[in-house]
């Protein structure tokens, strides 16, 4: 498939793909599921995704389980599941521009509060800051994006659709399926095609995939399971429970995600010291079993359930440039990685410099301390982007 800039485009016209999908539906997609070839499935899948040029919606995340009743101040749904995320997200595929407002539940020593983030990517720079007026310090940053970064966070709709699923080089999920194999079984649900494939992130992270493609909903993935190849343990599982049709396209609106870590079960009498220095195959030979355990099971954030507010969902509608032009309000201290002088200090209008008698000339100046503080903020901000980049790439 050819490249246009840094965006892969399908050689199959969208109208042709939509016609074939309509034929599939009319003839009974479930009956024809075994008739599709792997290149056709990957092509139809990519065409469905590429047909989505803009997305905008409100987005919520629920823990999928209840927190202890001793914690107060929690928002719950009718099932008692706890709201841990609410956001507004806008995204434009051709330019990769995004904007995000997010409130995320944080629990520290039994105290419940929401951490806030406002961020935007205008096609060149990421800008982000915490808009909470009660915060002790209003700080933000302007940084360069990773070359293969396409989404501010893997849980937004582009991530569930399969964008930037692998990195070094960046690839969509549809690219990975092209080298896989169809793996149907007697218990495969009607309309579903199961594909198994392998891929490598960078030069070291070897993964295996099991993907269920829904032939009745635009050949989009209904379920994506990512396994570590060395231990054959699941790393992440994403499930789409519901699609809606918007602007003639299928859009996922109810999703679940569970992340796992690899745990070790040692034979009786064996300790961690006994297997120190051994590789995974040598440990297996000694009876060590590797099992997948839910990440964050203690705090209840996994498995996580995500929901799109269908009333606010807009697909392929024009997005104003102002949507992606994040402006730091008065009073925000900004670390700008693009400037020679990294500290762009914006103090409140009411702030005034201290009186001369109050300044200790032997200590560091206020501006110096603020620059040092902002350097620390940039390091934390960059580390967060790197972690999400690696986590999304390992998904």
N, C-alpha and C positions, 0 to 999 in steps of 0.2 A: 504494500500500500504506500502511496507517495506521501511526502511530507509537505505541508504548507506552513512555513515558518517553523515553529516547534510543535505544531499540532498535527497529529495524524488524522487523515480524512479517508473515508471509505470510497472505493472506486465504484461501489454499487449505488446508483441514484436512490435517494430517499423514497421517491414515488414508486420505484420498482420494488424496493424492499417492503413498503407498506402494502403494495398490491399482493405480493407473495404472502405476506402475513395474513391478509384478508382471505386469500384463497385457502391458506392453512386452516383458518378458523371455520370457514364455510364447509370445508371438507371434513372437519373434525380433527383438530390439532392433536388430540390424544391418540387417534388412530394412526396418524402420520408421524408420530414422534420418532419412531425407529427408522423412518425413511430419510430423515435429514442427514446430510453428510457433515462432518466436523467443520470444514471450511465454510459451508453455508450457515451453520449455526453461529460461528464466530462473526461472520459478516453481518447477519441479521442483528445480532446482539449489538455490535458496534454501531450499526446504522441507527438503531433505536436510541442509543445514548447520544450519538452525534446530532440527532434531530432536536435534542433539548439544548437550546442555545442560551436561555436565561431561566433562572429559578429565583423565586422570592417567596418566603413563607415564615411564619412563626413556628417554633420547634420546641418540643418539650421532651425531657428525659425522666423516666421513673426507675426506681431501683429494682423493680421486679420482686421486691420483698419488703417486709415491714422492719422498721427500726424498733429498738426497745422503747416501751411506753414511757420510760423515765426521761427520755429526751423530749423537751418541749419546743414549740415553735415550728413544727414540721407541717408542711402542706401535704395532704394525702388525697388520693382519688377514692372512688366508690369502693375499690377493693382493698383500701388501706395501704396501697403502695405509695412510697414517699417520692415527692417531686424533688429531684436533685439538680435539674437543669431546665432553664427556659431561655430561649434565645430568639432573635430575629436574624435571618441570614439571607443575603442576596448574592447572586453569583452569575457571572457572564463567561461563557465557555471560550469564545473567540479571543478575548483579551486576558482571561484568567483573573479579571478584577473581582474583588469580593468585599463585602462589608459584613460585620458581625457585631451584634450586641448580645452579651451573655451574662446570665446570673447563675452561679453554680454553688450548690450547697457545700459548706465546709463545716466540719465538726472537730473541735479541739477541746479536749478535756471535758467533754460533755456539753460544751457551749455550741449552740447552733447559730451560724450566720451565713450570709451569702456573699461570695466573692464576685465582683463584677469586672467585666472586661468590655471595652469598646475598641474595635480594631477594623482596619480597612487596608486593602491592597489596591492601589490605583494603576497597576500595570508596571510600576517601577519600584515603588517603595512600600514597605509595611509600616503602618503607624498604629500604635496601640497605647492605651492607658487605662487606669482604673478610675471610672467616673464617680466613685462613691464619695460624696461630699463629707462623710463622716470619717473618712480615712485620715490617718495622722499626717500623711504626706501625699500630695497629688503628683505622681511621677508617670512619665511616659517614655516612649522610645521610637526612633525611626531607623529601620535597619534594612539591609538588602535581603531579599528572599533567597532560599536555596534554589539552585537552578532547576531542580526537578520537583519543586513544591507547587502543587496546584490548589490545595485546599488549606484553609486555616486550621482545620481539625478533621480527623478521619471520620467523625461521627455524622457529619453533615451529609446531605443527600448525594453530592458528588462521590463521597467515599462509599456509600452503599451501592451506587451505580457502577463502581469499579474503576474510577479514575485513580491514577497514580498508585496502583496496587503494588507494583514492584519498582525498585530504584536501581540506579547504576547499571544500565541506563533505565530511565523512567519508562514504565510500560503500563498500559491498561490491562484489566483482567482479561479482556477479549484477546489481547495479544498472547497471553499465556496459554489460553485454551487451544490455540491453533496447533500447538505441538503435542497436545494430549491425545486421549483416546476415549471413545464413548464406552460407557460401562453400565449397560442396562441390566436389570435383574427382574425376577418374577414379581417382586414386591414394589417395583418402581411405580409411583402414582401415575395415573393417566395425564398426558400432556407434559410430562417432565422428561427431560433428557439428562442423564447423569454423565459428567465428564470428569476424568481424572487426568491430572497433568503435574509436571514438576517445573520448578524454576529456581533461580539463584538470585538472591539480593547481593549486589556487590560481588565479592569474590569468595565469600565464606558461608553465607547463610543459605543452606540448601533446604528447600521446602517442597511439600507435596500438597496438591489441591484436590478437593472433591467438591464439584459445583453442580447444583441442580438448576438447569435452565428451564424456564417456564415458557413453552411454545405458545401458550394462549395469552400471554401478556408481554408481547414484544420481544420474546426471546431474552428477557432480562433474567438475572439470577434470582432464584427463589431462596437458595441456601448456599452459603460459601463456607467451607471448612478448610482451614489452613493447618498443616501438620509439619512438625519437625521431621525431616527425613531420617535422621540418625536414630531417634528414639521412637518414631511413629506415634508420637503423642500430639494431641490437638493443641494448637496455639491460640486460635481464635475461631469463633463461629458466629456468622451473621445470617439472620433469617428475616425475610420480608414476609409479613403476614397479610398485607393488604395493599392492593394497587387501586388507584382511581384514574379515570381518563380525563386529561386536561389538554385542550388544544389538539385533540386527536392523538395524544401520546399517553402511554402508560407511565404513571409516576408512583413510586412507593411512598406510602404515607404512614404505615405502621411497621416498625422494624424492631428486632432484638439483636443485641450483641453481647457475647460472653467472651472474655479474655481469660487465658489460662497460663499457669507457669508449670514447669516440669519438676515434679517432686520425685524423690527416690524412696523406695521401700527396700530396706536391707534385710537379708536373711537373718534369722534368729542367731544372736551371738556375734554378729558382725557390727563393727562401728565404722564411722566415717574415716577414721584413721587407717583402717584396713584397706580402703580403696583409694587413698590419696595417691595422686600421681598416675593413676590408671586412666586410660581413655574409656570411652563409653562401651566399645565392644568388649574390652577386657573386663569391665564391670559386669556386663551382661553375662559373660561366661562364668562369673562367680556367683550368679544368682540374683544380682541386683535388678529390680524391676523399676521401670520408669513409668510414672502415672501423671496424668494431667489433673491439676487441682485448680479450682476457680480462683482467679486473681481477685483480691479484694473481697473475698467471701466474708471476712470478719466485719468489714464496715458496711456491707450490704449493697455496694454500688454495682456489683455484678451478680447475676446477669442483669443487664440494663435493657429497658424498653423505651423506645423512642417513638414519638408521635408528631406528625405534621398537622397543623391546623388547616384543614382543607379550605375553610372560608378565606384564609389569607394567602392561599397558594396561588401564585401567578406564574405561568409558564409561557416562555417566548413572548413576553411583553416588554416593551422598551423600558430600560432602566436609565434614569438620569445620572449624569456624571457626578452630580452632587452626592449621590448615594455612596460613592467611593472616595470622596474627598474629605477625609477625617480632619477636623479642625480642633486643635487643642484649646480648651477654654482658658480664660484668664486664671492664673494661679497655678498652672501645671508646669513642673520642672521637666524639661525634655532632654533626653540624651539623643543627639542626632549623629549617627555614624557616618553621614555624608559630609559633615562639616569638619574643617580643620580644627575649629574650637568645639569640642564635643558637647559642651554644656550650653544649651539654649535655655536660660533661666527666665521664666515668666512668673514674676511674683505678683501677688494680689495688689490691686490698686491702693488698698488701704495700708499696705505694708510700708514701713519707713525704716531707714538704716538706724542702727543703734547709736546712742549718744557716744561721743568720743570717750567720755569717762568710763563707759561700760565695756570698752573693748580692751582685751588683754593683748597687747602688741607682741607678747612673747609667744603666743600660741598661733595655730593655723587660722587663716581668715575664714569667714563664713563662705565665701565663694569657693575657696579651695575645698572645704569640707563638703559643699554641695556637689562639686565636680566629682570628688571621690565617691560620694553616695550614688551619683548617677552612673558612674562606671560600674559599680556593683549591680545597679538595676539592669544595665545592658547585659552584663554577664548572665544574670538570672534569666532575662528575656531571651537571649540567644540560646541558653541551655534548654529552655522550655521548647523553643522551635526545633532544636536538634533532637530532643527526646521524642517529640511528636513525629518528626521526620523519620526517625528510626522505627518508632512504634508502628506508624502507618506503613512503612516499607516492609516491616516484618509481619504485617497482617496477612 
